[in-house]
Amino acid sequence: MNVAKYDQPPTKKLQRAQIVGGVALESGFTRLRYAVRGLAGGDQQALEQQRDEEIARRMFAAMGQLRGTALKISQFLATEQDLVPEAARRELARAAYQAPPLNRAVARRAVQAELGKAPERLFAKFETTPFAAASLGQVHRAIEHGTGRELAVKVQYPGIDESIASDVDLVRVLIRGLRPLSSHRPEFEAIEPALAEVEQRLYEELDYRHEAEVGQWFRANPIHEQVVVPEVVPEFSSRRVLTTELLHGQHLDEWLASGPSKAEVDRRGQIFAELFFSSMFHVRRIHTDPNPGNYLLLPDGRIGLIDFGCTDEVSLAVASFFGLCMRAYMVGDLDGVIAQYQRFGLLETDMDAATRADIHGRLECSREWVALTLGPQRVDFGACQEILSKMREAAMALSPAFKRSMPGVMFVTRAFVGLFRTLRAMKAEVELNRLVPDVEFFRAMQDQAEVSR
């Protein structure tokens, strides 16, 4: 499959279905071929790794060609280390910022259509070959007239809005290609709700003006002194083009491969942790897409945030709910946790002794992972690699007991799990328990939420 460059993403449903059908068929033949080779002897583990890499490369090629929803799912799967084999995860992670580029003429026409002039007239210099790719667009380097400032110009893929709805079904076909490779097959059902979420969010992300507004908000409301938000350039931004100052740095996998010291890994890991907890409990606005492509590790030791298409405001009610639950778990007060779930209608308020005992048992998995991460003074994520599995077990134990879902909780949970994935990938040693405010802080927040209802 040739993925070097495309005139533009295929937008017709039949064209996109043909791409997906082709890679699904090829993946089936690949599994069969490696199964035959396995029967003939040889290193079974090496054969499985080669099989995983080959299938993942085919999936990456297809998702890169489809872009849009397909690339968004690539980013999601790349973070699901417990669901996707490591060889496949590495290939899929490339889709976060290494999708094949558009034809230069198509990218140039897209800029002119949105901004009214050809890019060579708008900028002192515009590189027609992109240096990075997002799920909905690709990013070009440019130089600003007069100032010489380096800019990042994100250009949306033409026609991407015409294919989102049908792509969700097509991506399901691609995901089935990974199902036989995963040791956690039943948990693949957990991906289904995320597909609906991705579809909804993609429609929001199609308007880059919204992302520009959110980026400007984050820049005007600093979260952490070691976190950098690039400045938006409004005169070179529109619905389908977003221009910001260019940040120079490395994505997490690249930075880790460069061999940073343990002390620097721990320091940056602490910044990631403080960024999440500050966003959650103080600023109350978080990234709901915990994709490593949204962060850059800068040479001066800071961390850059470079994508604001998928963020969410955390209500006072949700922030206080999470905070009071954390505090109750930290002291082993499971009845206190139950009280919070009841307060928000997740559990019945009229609960007999047998039901309460059952809920206590279901909460034990959650208590265990909270004890691992928020109990000790410092947490070594290199030594507790099982933490994500424990969180997944806890979620599966609790979900059958809930009466309904709570609006806003899914996004926060996803961001929280994303933080732990990042810290686990870094094998960082960090302090987390001091980042959770005291009970009085959350009770005051809860009272404020009641007043403002």
RALIN-V621031 format. One record per residue. N is the residue number from 1. PHI is phi in whole degrees, 0 to 359 (none if undefined). OMEGA is omega as a letter, one per 20 degrees, with the letter a starting at -180 (999 if undefined). NEAR is the number of other C-alpha atoms within 10 Angstrom. Layout:
N_PHI_OMEGA_NEAR ; N_PHI_OMEGA_NEAR
This chain:
1_none_a_10 ; 2_273_a_9 ; 3_238_a_13 ; 4_296_a_12 ; 5_197_a_13 ; 6_232_r_16 ; 7_299_r_13 ; 8_192_a_20 ; 9_297_r_20 ; 10_296_a_20 ; 11_251_a_16 ; 12_283_a_12 ; 13_302_a_14 ; 14_296_r_10 ; 15_300_a_12 ; 16_290_r_20 ; 17_295_r_18 ; 18_296_r_12 ; 19_297_a_18 ; 20_294_r_24 ; 21_299_r_15 ; 22_296_a_14 ; 23_289_r_23 ; 24_296_r_21 ; 25_295_r_11 ; 26_297_r_17 ; 27_294_r_23 ; 28_298_r_12 ; 29_297_r_13 ; 30_296_r_16 ; 31_298_r_19 ; 32_296_a_13 ; 33_298_a_12 ; 34_287_r_17 ; 35_295_r_15 ; 36_295_r_11 ; 37_297_r_14 ; 38_293_r_15 ; 39_294_a_9 ; 40_277_a_8 ; 41_100_a_9 ; 42_109_a_10 ; 43_285_a_9 ; 44_297_a_14 ; 45_296_r_10 ; 46_294_r_10 ; 47_296_r_16 ; 48_295_r_18 ; 49_294_r_15 ; 50_298_r_15 ; 51_298_a_22 ; 52_301_a_25 ; 53_295_a_20 ; 54_293_r_19 ; 55_295_a_25 ; 56_296_r_24 ; 57_297_r_20 ; 58_294_r_21 ; 59_295_r_28 ; 60_298_r_26 ; 61_300_a_23 ; 62_292_a_25 ; 63_294_r_27 ; 64_296_r_26 ; 65_286_a_27 ; 66_283_a_27 ; 67_58_r_29 ; 68_51_a_26 ; 69_303_a_27 ; 70_299_r_27 ; 71_293_r_28 ; 72_297_r_23 ; 73_293_r_26 ; 74_304_a_26 ; 75_297_r_25 ; 76_295_a_21 ; 77_296_a_21 ; 78_296_r_24 ; 79_269_a_22 ; 80_272_a_17 ; 81_291_r_16 ; 82_276_a_18 ; 83_256_a_22 ; 84_242_r_25 ; 85_304_a_21 ; 86_302_a_17 ; 87_299_r_18 ; 88_291_a_25 ; 89_299_a_23 ; 90_298_r_18 ; 91_292_a_21 ; 92_293_a_29 ; 93_298_r_22 ; 94_299_a_20 ; 95_294_a_28 ; 96_293_a_23 ; 97_208_a_21 ; 98_226_r_19 ; 99_291_r_27 ; 100_296_a_21 ; 101_282_r_26 ; 102_288_r_23 ; 103_303_a_15 ; 104_302_a_17 ; 105_295_r_11 ; 106_294_r_16 ; 107_298_a_25 ; 108_297_r_19 ; 109_295_a_16 ; 110_296_r_20 ; 111_295_a_24 ; 112_296_a_17 ; 113_296_a_13 ; 114_274_a_16 ; 115_254_r_18 ; 116_88_r_12 ; 117_220_r_14 ; 118_294_a_16 ; 119_302_a_22 ; 120_290_r_15 ; 121_268_a_12 ; 122_282_a_19 ; 123_236_r_18 ; 124_295_r_15 ; 125_208_r_17 ; 126_222_r_21 ; 127_275_a_17 ; 128_287_r_20 ; 129_270_a_15 ; 130_290_r_23 ; 131_256_r_15 ; 132_202_r_20 ; 133_229_r_25 ; 134_257_a_24 ; 135_292_a_26 ; 136_251_a_23 ; 137_197_r_26 ; 138_238_a_25 ; 139_243_a_24 ; 140_245_r_20 ; 141_278_r_20 ; 142_214_r_25 ; 143_242_a_21 ; 144_282_r_15 ; 145_299_r_13 ; 146_84_a_8 ; 147_271_a_8 ; 148_74_a_12 ; 149_292_r_12 ; 150_280_a_17 ; 151_236_r_24 ; 152_247_a_25 ; 153_249_r_27 ; 154_267_a_24 ; 155_245_a_27 ; 156_288_r_26 ; 157_296_a_24 ; 158_300_r_20 ; 159_76_a_14 ; 160_294_a_20 ; 161_287_a_16 ; 162_275_a_13 ; 163_236_a_19 ; 164_298_a_20 ; 165_302_a_16 ; 166_288_a_15 ; 167_295_a_21 ; 168_302_r_18 ; 169_294_a_12 ; 170_294_a_20 ; 171_294_r_23 ; 172_302_r_16 ; 173_297_r_16 ; 174_295_a_23 ; 175_296_r_18 ; 176_299_r_12 ; 177_294_r_21 ; 178_272_a_21 ; 179_307_a_16 ; 180_292_a_11 ; 181_267_a_19 ; 182_263_r_17 ; 183_276_a_12 ; 184_241_a_13 ; 185_303_a_13 ; 186_299_a_10 ; 187_283_r_16 ; 188_297_r_15 ; 189_298_r_9 ; 190_292_a_12 ; 191_284_a_16 ; 192_303_r_12 ; 193_299_a_10 ; 194_292_r_15 ; 195_297_r_19 ; 196_296_r_12 ; 197_296_a_12 ; 198_300_a_20 ; 199_300_a_19 ; 200_297_a_13 ; 201_291_a_17 ; 202_298_r_21 ; 203_297_r_12 ; 204_290_a_14 ; 205_287_a_19 ; 206_296_a_20 ; 207_262_a_17 ; 208_295_r_22 ; 209_296_r_18 ; 210_295_r_17 ; 211_298_r_21 ; 212_298_r_24 ; 213_298_a_15 ; 214_293_r_20 ; 215_300_r_23 ; 216_294_r_18 ; 217_296_r_13 ; 218_296_r_19 ; 219_290_a_17 ; 220_281_a_11 ; 221_235_a_11 ; 222_303_a_14 ; 223_266_a_21 ; 224_206_a_16 ; 225_292_r_10 ; 226_259_r_16 ; 227_244_a_20 ; 228_248_r_21 ; 229_244_a_23 ; 230_294_r_20 ; 231_285_r_19 ; 232_281_r_22 ; 233_252_a_16 ; 234_300_a_14 ; 235_293_r_10 ; 236_245_r_17 ; 237_232_a_21 ; 238_203_a_18 ; 239_296_a_17 ; 240_239_r_22 ; 241_227_r_25 ; 242_230_a_25 ; 243_244_r_25 ; 244_225_r_22 ; 245_294_a_20 ; 246_270_r_19 ; 247_260_r_20 ; 248_257_r_11 ; 249_187_a_18 ; 250_240_r_18 ; 251_287_a_17 ; 252_304_a_18 ; 253_299_r_15 ; 254_295_a_12 ; 255_294_r_17 ; 256_296_r_15 ; 257_292_a_8 ; 258_282_r_10 ; 259_79_r_10 ; 260_294_r_11 ; 261_291_r_10 ; 262_299_a_12 ; 263_297_a_11 ; 264_288_r_13 ; 265_300_a_20 ; 266_295_a_21 ; 267_296_r_16 ; 268_291_r_21 ; 269_300_r_24 ; 270_295_r_18 ; 271_296_r_19 ; 272_302_a_21 ; 273_295_a_20 ; 274_295_r_21 ; 275_299_a_21 ; 276_294_a_25 ; 277_294_r_20 ; 278_293_r_17 ; 279_299_a_19 ; 280_286_a_25 ; 281_256_a_24 ; 282_247_r_13 ; 283_283_r_17 ; 284_60_r_18 ; 285_211_a_20 ; 286_233_r_25 ; 287_283_r_24 ; 288_263_r_21 ; 289_241_a_24 ; 290_285_a_23 ; 291_263_a_22 ; 292_300_r_19 ; 293_290_a_24 ; 294_274_a_19 ; 295_234_r_20 ; 296_235_r_22 ; 297_265_a_22 ; 298_276_a_17 ; 299_300_a_11 ; 300_274_r_8 ; 301_98_r_14 ; 302_270_r_17 ; 303_241_r_25 ; 304_259_r_21 ; 305_260_a_19 ; 306_236_a_20 ; 307_215_a_20 ; 308_233_a_24 ; 309_287_a_25 ; 310_229_r_18 ; 311_230_a_20 ; 312_210_r_17 ; 313_283_r_18 ; 314_261_a_21 ; 315_292_r_18 ; 316_301_a_19 ; 317_296_a_20 ; 318_291_a_22 ; 319_297_r_23 ; 320_291_r_25 ; 321_300_a_21 ; 322_297_a_19 ; 323_297_a_23 ; 324_292_r_24 ; 325_295_r_21 ; 326_301_a_23 ; 327_298_r_21 ; 328_294_r_21 ; 329_300_a_24 ; 330_297_r_21 ; 331_254_r_13 ; 332_74_a_16 ; 333_270_a_14 ; 334_290_r_21 ; 335_294_r_15 ; 336_295_r_16 ; 337_295_r_22 ; 338_301_a_20 ; 339_299_r_18 ; 340_292_r_19 ; 341_298_r_18 ; 342_291_a_17 ; 343_302_a_13 ; 344_259_r_16 ; 345_75_r_15 ; 346_279_r_18 ; 347_234_r_18 ; 348_296_r_17 ; 349_283_r_13 ; 350_268_a_8 ; 351_235_r_12 ; 352_281_a_9 ; 353_298_a_8 ; 354_294_r_9 ; 355_294_r_13 ; 356_298_r_15 ; 357_296_r_12 ; 358_296_r_11 ; 359_295_r_19 ; 360_304_r_17 ; 361_297_r_14 ; 362_292_a_20 ; 363_282_a_20 ; 364_299_r_17 ; 365_298_r_20 ; 366_294_r_22 ; 367_301_a_23 ; 368_294_a_18 ; 369_286_r_23 ; 370_294_r_23 ; 371_298_r_17 ; 372_293_a_18 ; 373_256_a_21 ; 374_253_a_20 ; 375_278_a_18 ; 376_288_r_14 ; 377_297_r_11 ; 378_231_a_15 ; 379_243_r_20 ; 380_263_a_18 ; 381_289_r_24 ; 382_287_a_14 ; 383_259_r_12 ; 384_232_a_14 ; 385_293_a_16 ; 386_277_a_13 ; 387_302_a_20 ; 388_292_r_19 ; 389_295_r_13 ; 390_294_r_18 ; 391_295_r_19 ; 392_294_r_17 ; 393_299_r_16 ; 394_297_r_19 ; 395_296_a_15 ; 396_292_r_15 ; 397_288_a_17 ; 398_277_a_17 ; 399_304_r_13 ; 400_295_a_10 ; 401_275_a_15 ; 402_282_r_14 ; 403_286_a_12 ; 404_203_r_12 ; 405_268_a_12 ; 406_253_a_13 ; 407_304_r_9 ; 408_94_a_15 ; 409_289_a_16 ; 410_302_a_15 ; 411_293_r_19 ; 412_294_r_23 ; 413_300_a_13 ; 414_296_r_15 ; 415_293_r_21 ; 416_296_r_19 ; 417_297_r_18 ; 418_300_r_22 ; 419_300_a_20 ; 420_294_r_20 ; 421_297_a_22 ; 422_297_a_20 ; 423_295_r_25 ; 424_292_r_21 ; 425_298_r_17 ; 426_282_a_20 ; 427_57_a_20 ; 428_274_r_23 ; 429_251_a_22 ; 430_222_r_23 ; 431_256_a_20 ; 432_246_a_18 ; 433_297_r_19 ; 434_286_a_12 ; 435_273_r_15 ; 436_267_a_19 ; 437_301_a_16 ; 438_283_a_12 ; 439_300_a_16 ; 440_298_r_10 ; 441_301_a_14 ; 442_285_r_23 ; 443_294_r_15 ; 444_296_r_13 ; 445_295_r_21 ; 446_295_r_20 ; 447_297_r_13 ; 448_296_r_14 ; 449_295_r_16 ; 450_295_a_11 ; 451_295_a_8 ; 452_276_a_9 ; 453_291_999_6
